[in-house]
Structure formats: structure tokens, C-alpha cells
Amino acid sequence: MPGKITDVPGLLVGNAEDESGRTGVTVVLCAPPAVGALDRRGSAASTRQCDSLYPDHMLSRVDAIVLAGGSAFGLGCSNGVMDELSARGVGMPTPYGTIPIVPTAVIFDIGIGRSAAAPTIEMARAATKNAATDFAEGSAGAGYGATIGKLLGVKSAMKGGLGTAARQGEKGLIVGALAVVNAWGDIVETENGAIIGGARNPDKPGEFLDTAKLLGQGKARPASSFEQNTVLAVVATNAKLDKIGCGLIARMAQTGMARAIRPCHSPFDGDLVFALSCGELSADPVAVGQMAADALAEAIQRGVRLADGWGLLPDARG
């Protein structure tokens, strides 16, 4: 059985989808609260309540992470998570009640389903309630409307999805990763660079265009800077890290994203990695970062390999 991000004790993951709208939401619950950080690459990120993840912010706790479709319209769905956690008494204590800390990021998946569809407060609340150690991958949660390989736009793209993986280290160290794979570029094997899924050649069915190769030859021009892109990731560990240490892990994990996606961190992507410290284990942060990069590369590949295109888009399942 492959590892999951929920191999890290204290983490639960829940999904909810809008089948007609072809969009969804994934919630990562942290109990007890985790220490978190964020590393953002690319130029098209859309987020909410992420300021607390930066080193100069006074807060360090994270009660949940929300990953959603719907572009900026999906950001509001995190209110459902906040309402549910607040009702449970989870959040930053204040004299006026608890305030859950729920950083949120979204992908642009508008276009594969109903253009007005976005995850709702009710969907996010449902994902929170069904969060568990076991959860669906592929066309599930925030990966429900994800696509990959959009050099020529969605018409030549393939189905992306939600994937997870984990690594086990010395003395009980665990590092897990979760990825919503909605990349502009192609998804590749880390060992040999072979394309798993990506932009398809409209003139030769069954053949990939190889986006990176065409860009290098000066033969490719993006169809639109507004195509539906962005890869979102969460990496987590049972190692004890402060916010600075989590920031290092998030930066190193971006290496795994770059290994599995070609090209990566383009101006058309809002790629970002959340990093969570969920335990008390003493560990070398550099080792944790390397394991996070490896787990994230595998999670990205799994999200694509397990995705179902429903006959609307080709998928990598064969």
C-alpha cells in the first residue's frame, strides 16, 4: 500500500466534489495544530489567510489547509471549514471565542465543467466532516477539475488530479506529501524524463508535443496566460520544526515539483507548497526537505496516473 500524507500522525484529509460543475475541495485537518510555512513560485497564485505562514507574522499555528478549485471564487469555501472547526472549539483562543487558522489556496479549473462552478461553503464543511486517514486520489477533491499540459489550451490537454505519497526515515521519521496537479506543463518520470501525461499533438494522435522541448527550440507559444493552471502541494512531517524550518522544507519540496513537472513554475502557474510540522521528533531539516521533495514528486505522478478523464479528456490510466 503506498504511503499517504496521513501517515503523519495528527493529519486527516477530506474531499468533496461538485460532479456537474467538475470542481472540488480538499481539506487537510491538523490536530493538534501544526506549525506551518509557505513557499510560492510562479506568478499566478490565489490565496487566503496565508500571511500567518510567513516568518515575520506573530502566529505560527495551522488548524487546517484548504485546497480548492473555482479560482478566486473558490476561496470563500474555507468559511465552511472555519465554521465547522469553530463549532468544535478548534482555533486560536481569544476572549471572544476561537478563531481557526485555515490558509487556503485555489487552482483555476473553470472551463472543464460549468464555468460558474466553484466549491461552496457546504462542500468544504462536508469535506471537513468526512476527513479521515484514508481518502480518494485521482479525480477527487480539489483535483476533480484539474488538467495538465496546456501549451495549446484545454483542447489538447489531459486530466490532472489529486495525489499523495510518503517516505519513512530513520528513528520513526515520516514525511508525507499531497498534490493537486493542475499544471501548464507536462508531468514526467523523475528517473528518465519520459512524459506520463501532458500536451497532446493534435496532428499525431497518441503523441505528446513535449512542451519543454518545443520551448527550447523556440517553436512554442502559450495559447493564453489565462488557461487553467497551478499546482498546489502540502508536505508534512512528524519532525519538530519552527516556522523557519518549515520554510526550508517548503523550499526544498519545490525541487520535487520541478522534477515531476516540465516546465515548472511558469508565469501561467501559481505553484505553491505548504509545509507542516506535526510532531516532536528530532530530525535534520535537510533530510526532511529531501524526503519531502521525493514524496512530492511521487504524489504529483500519482495524481495524474490515477485521474479519470470521464471521456471528456484523455487520462494517463491507459
N, C-alpha and C positions, 0 to 999 in steps of 0.2 A: 504494500500500500504506500503510495507516495506521500511525502510529508506535506503538511499544511501550516499556514501561519498560526493556526490554533493549537499547534504542538507547543507553542509558548504558553505556559500556564497563565491563566487570567484573561485570555483573549477569547472572544466569541465573535462569530460572523453571521450576519443575516442578510438575506436577499429578498427583494420584491420586484415584480415586473408589471408593466402595462403591455399586455400582449398585442393589442390592436395598435397602440402607439409606438411599439418597438423601442421602448426605453425602460430604464430600471434604476434601482438604487441598491447600494451595498453599504452596510453599517458594520464597523468594527468596534465592539464594545471592550472597554478596558476596566477590569475590576480586580483589584483596586486600581485607582487612576494611575496612568503611566506618566513618565517624563517624556516629552516629545520635542522634535525639531523638524525642520522642513528645508529641503534643497530644491530650488526651482530652476529649470533650464528651459530653453525655447522662449518664445515671445508671445504666447497666446494663452496664458493661464487665466482661469477664472476661479476665485476662491472666496471663502467667508470665514471669519473668526480665526484666521491663521496668524495674526500678529503676535499672539502669545507664544508662538513657536520660535520666534527669533530671539537671539541671545540677550538683547537689551530690554526685553519685556519682563515685568516683575513676576508673571505667572510661569509655572513650569508643568502644571498638571494637564493631562488629557483624559477626558472621560469617554470619548468616542471619536471616531473618524467617520465622516460620511463621504462616500464617492457616488456620484450620480450622473445620469445623462441629462439631456434637456438644455445644455449650455447654461447661460446665466439664469434662465428660468428655473433650472433645477436647484439652484442654491437655497431657495426658500423651503425645500422639503425638509431640511435639517431641523426646522421647528418641531416636526413630529418627533424627532429623537430627543430634542431638548424637553418637550412636554412630557414624554414618557419617563425620561430619567429624573426630571424634577419631581414627578409624582412618586417616584421611588425614593426620593430624598438623596439622590446622587448629584454631586456637583460641588462647586466651591462654596463653602459655608459663608453666609453673610447674616447680619441681623434681621434680614427680611426674607430669608429662605435661601435655598441652594441655587446656584447658577451653574448648570452643566457647561463644561468647556468642550465644544464639539467643532473642531476645524473641519471644513468642508471644501471639496473641490469637484469640478464637473468636467465632463467631456462634451464636445459638440457632436451629438448624434442625430441632430434634426435632419430629416431628409429620407432616412430609411423607412420610417413609419409615418404617422401623421405629423405634419410639420409643426403643429401647435402642441404636440405631446411633450410633457415633462413630468418627472416624478413628483408626486404630491406629498403633502404632509401625512396623509393617511397611509401611503405606501411606505414612507420612512418609519412611521410608527409600527407598521406591520413587520418590517424588516428587523426592527429593534426587538419586538416581541418574539420573533422566531429565531433569533440569534442563537447559535449552537457551535459546538466544536466541529461538526460535520456540516458541510454546505456544498451547493452545486457549483460547478465550474462551467466554462464554455459560454454559451449564450444564456447567461444568468446575471441577475443583479444589474450593476452598472455596466456590465459587458453585454447586456441584451441587445443594444443597438449599435455596438462597436463595429467598426470596419477598418481595414488596413489596405495599404498600397494604393494611394490616391493620387498618383502622379497625373493621371488623366481624368481624375474625378471618380465619383462613386460608380460610374458605369463600367469601369474596368477594375474595380476594387474587389476584395474578398472579405469574408466575415472575420471580424476580430472577436474578442471575448474576455472572460474573467478567468484568471489562472492563479494557482498558488503552489508553493514548494517550501521545503525546509531543509536545513542542514544541522547535523549533530556534531558537536566538537568535544574537546577534552573536558573531563570533570563535570559532565552534565550540561555543558553549554548548548543552547538551542538558538538558532536564528531562523526566522521564517519570513516569507515574502508573499505579498498579494499584489496582483497587477490587473488593471483594466486596460486592455490593449486596443487602442483606437488610433493607430499610428498613420502618419502620412507615408512613411517609408515601408520597406519590406521587412518581414520577420525571417531571420536566418538561423541556421545551425551555428552554434558557437565553435564547434570543432573545425568545420571546413568551409563555412560561409555559404553553404547551399541554401537556397531560398525555400522556406517552408510555405509561405504564403505572401502575396503582395500584388503589385500592379500587373495585370494580365495584358498580353499582347493582343490587341483587337484584330490583328491580321493573321495571327497564328494561334488558334485555339489550343489551350494546354501549355502554352509557353509564357514564361514570365518576361516582363520588359527589362528587369534588373535596373531599378531606379538609380542606384549609386553609380553603376557603370555608365549609364546614359548621361548623368550629370557630369561625370568626369570627362566625358567626350564632348561636352558642350552641345549635346543633341536633345536635351530635355528642357522643357519649360513648364512650370507648375500651371495646372489648369485654373486654379483660383486660390488666393490666400485665405478664402473663407470656407474651404472644404472642411469636412467634419473630422477633426483630428484631436490629439492629445492622449498621452499615456499617463495614467495615474498609478502610483505604487505606494504600498505601505510595507516597511520592513520592521521587524520586531525581534527582541531578544530578551532572554531571562537574565542577561548580564546587568549589573548596576552601573548606570551611566548618568551623568548630569546632562544638561541641555547642550553644552559644548561637545561632549562626547557623542550625543545623539546626532548633532550636526555633522560630525565626522563620518558617522555611519551612513547618514543620508547621502553625503557627497560620494563616498566610496561605492555605495549601491548604484549610483548613476552609471558607474562603469559597466555593471551588468546590463543595464538598459541599452547602453551603446553597443555592447557585444551582440545583443539579440535583435536590434533594430538598425536597419541600414537604408538611408541615412537617419540619424537620430538628432533630437534637439534642434529641429529646423525652425525657421521663423513662423511656420504654419502649425507648430505644435506648442502646447503649454505644459510640456512634460515636467512632472514634479514627483518627489519622493518624500513621504512622511517616514520618520524613524521613531520608534517607541522603545523605551526601556521599561521592562515589566517585571524585574526581579531584583534579587540581592546578590547574585553570583558575581564573584570577582573574575574579570576576564580582560584580556588585552584588547583594547578597542580596535586596533588594526586587524587583528584576527577576526573580530566580529564583523568589521567592514568588508573584509574579503569574503566571508561566508555569506553576507548579505548580498553582495554582488553576484555570487554564484547562484544563490536561491532566486534572486530576482530574474536573472536571465532564464532560468528554467520555468519560472512562473509565467513569464511572457510567452514562451514557446507553448506551454500547456494551454494557456488561454486561447491560442489560435488553433492548436491541434484538436481541441475539444469542442470548438464552436460549431453551431448548426446554422447554416445559411437559409434554412426553411424553403429552399427552392427559389428564393429571391436573389441570393448571391451565392457564388461558389464558396465552398469551405475547404479546409485542409484535411478533412477526415477521410478523403479518398472516395 
